[in-house]
Amino acid sequence: MIHISKVHKQGSAPTNEDAYVENLGRKLFAVIDGATGVGGLPGKIAAETMQHRLDNTNTGASFIDLIHQGNRDLAERTKQELGQEINAISKEKRSTCGIAAIQIHETYMEYAQSGDCMIFVKYQDGGIQALSYDHVMRLDEKVISDLYEAISGRIGADVSGEAFQKVYQEEKEQVIPALAANRRKLNTVQGYSIMDGTAEAMDFLSYGRIPLQQVEKVLLLTDGMQLYGVDGDVWRDTAMYAMEYGIERLLKYVVQQEESDIYLQRYPRFKYADDKTAILLECSDEERGFIEKSK
């Protein structure tokens, strides 16, 4: 048997742009992170469009075909919203979403990833394998670094939280062009993968399959679940924490970190709290791992 746990919590924005899929009929699971365009369509459109395709399909379509169909659905939905074909809409104006999705079969697991959602596998010997790579983070980190460098040039080390927040909001407006420039790199070799309704989204999608020998746990995360204050590989440390203590405890810890830094001084970031979604699959029979014997 497989034990499924999940968490889904809205961040500080008015709308939760995360979504998740728990399609038990297909043993298909996904976390989805919508990203609003810079002055464009809400990310919730992309997240819900992909969620609907994966969560409400029990046809014979393959795992990768379902994601392809979800991407085409997004192109059609965007056309309905803006009255233009997807390629006529500038990249920074599109509704997009990252995705981390898996489908469990008898002896293997398929996976697909785009954006800054992540997939990890833990084996019975304690080894942890990342099946995805976050290309978005390296671009965001550069903008965040520039933002906080500009802030530090205007304030002293002993500035109050309220004063820091005022300067933060002013300087954040100045990095919007950099954020838009990063969005224009989506689905290119210089940028990152993301689901946006175009053919290029499938070209840059990471996908594959792994055998299920000795697999003990599978973890899906949106980037809002990342630990703060990690020196080194933040995603690996986050995954290790979740594998050891569970995703409910990880969620509680990240929320506590945010609540201890309401003015964004200690943990540099774009917003007070991001949306947070995670799914953890755990095998309850360690002798078999995830592999189910044929009947």
Secondary structure by P-SEA (a helix, b strand, c coil): cbbbbbbbbbcccccccbbbbbcccccccbbbbbbbccccccaaaaaaaaaaaaacccccccaaaaaaaaaaaaaaaaaaacccccccccccccccccbbbbbbcccccccccccccbbbbbcccbbbbbccccaaaaaaaaaaaaaaaaaaacccccccaaaaaaaaaaaaaaaaaaaaaaaaacccccbbbbbcccaaaaaaccccccccccccbbbbbccccccccccccaaaaaaaaaaaccaaaaaaaaaaaaaacccccccccccccccccbbbbbbcccccccccccc
